[in-house]
């Protein structure tokens, strides 16, 4: 807010850019962490699918299904709690600092746009490295393939 005062009420994009990037990266990291912990169930399904004995697979399916229901419940409960906290914080902030609402909206839209755009950039590099290693004639490109897998995790 002090920077807005020093700039005479003008939107200083260069000053706001680091905060926008930080907020987008932190939000994406938090979302990926929550998705990894609570939503992704492919490992559980593959474990069930890999069972040779049908009875053991059925018992494992029932256990994993209970675990998945609990994980999804935690995910939605945590999401609703976080949404309520964010809603309350933004409502209070906008009620107190009425002159900064336009800056908050601009920063929010720019951060949202950045969050939509940068995954394309991040995901293109592992894909390009993987495609080069797959289409290579020599078999020594396994290192490039491993690097692409590492970049995909990030």
N, C-alpha and C positions, 0 to 999 in steps of 0.2 A: 504494500500500500504506500510505503514511503517512496518507492520508485515511481509510482503513478503520480504522486504529488510533485516529485522532482521533474518529471517529464511534462508537466502541465496538463495532465489528464489525457495524454495521447497514449495509444497502445504501442509499447515498445516491444516488438516481436523478438529482437535479438536478446533482450534481457530475459524475456519469458521462455525462450526456447529450452534452456537447460531444465527448468522446472517441468515443462511439458514433456520432455523426453524422459525425465526421471519418473514422473507419475505414470506415464504409459508403460515403461519397463517394469516398474514395481507392480502395477495392476496386472500385467501379463504374467509376471512370475507368480503372483498370488493365485491367479486363476489356474495356471498350469499345475501348481502345487495341489490345489484343491481337486482338480480333475484327476490328477495322478493318484491321490490318496483315496478319493471317494467314488469316482465315476468309472474309471477304466477297469473293466472286468475281463478283458481278453485273456489274461493269464489264468484266471480261474476256469474259464470255459475250455481253454486248451488242456488244462490239467484233467478236467472231467472227460474230455474227448479222448485223451490219451490212455484212459483206463482200458485194460483188456477184459476184465471180468465185469459183466453187466451189473451184478448186484452191488459190487463195490462202487461202480460208477453211479448207480442210483442213490446210494447212501451219501456219496460225496456231493451229488447234485443237490440233495436236500440241505446239506450243511452249507454249501456255497450259496445257495439261494437265500438262506437266512442271513448270511453275512452280507450279501449284496443288498438285501432290503434294509438292513441296518445302516450300511454305508450310504445308500441313497437318502434315507431318512436324515442322517446327520448332515449330509450335503444340503438338503433343502432347509433344514432348521438353521444351520449356520448362515446360509444365504439370506433367509428372511431376517435374521438378527442383524446381519451386516447392512442389509438394505434399510432397515429401520434406523440404525445408528447413523448411517450416511444421510438419510433423509432428515433426521433431526438436526444433525450438525449443519447441513446446508440451509435448512430453514432458519436456524438461529443466526448463522453467519449473514444470510441475506437480509434478515430483519434488522440486524445491528448496523451492517455496512451497506446501506442502500445504494451508494454511489459506485460500488465496485461490482455490482451485479453483471453489468455488460462485460467487464473484463473476465469475470468468472465464466460466463457463457462462452466467450471467445476462446478462452483457454481450454474449456471442456471440449468444444467442437474440434479444435486443432489437435488436442491429445487423442480424441476418439479417431479422427482421421489418420493420425500417425499410427495408432494401434491397428487400424485396418490395413495400412500400406506396408509397414515394415516386415510383416511375416512373409510377404512375397519376396522381398529382398533376402531375408534370412534363409528361406527355403530354396531359393534358386541355387545358391552355392553348393549345398550338399548334393542336389540333383545333378548339377553340371559335373561335379567331380565323380559321382557314381556312374553317370553315362559315359564319361571318358574312360573309366576303368573297365566298364563292361564291354565297350566296343573296341577295346585295345586288342591288338594281335598277340602281344606278349602276356605271359601269365604272371609277370612280376608286378602287376598293377593291384595286387591284393592290398598293398599298403594304402593306395589311394581309396580303395573301397572301405577300408577300416576308418580312414580319416573322415570319409563322408558319413559313416555311421555315427562317429563321435560328434560331428557337427550337427547331425540330425537330432541328437539328444538335447543339445543346447538349445 
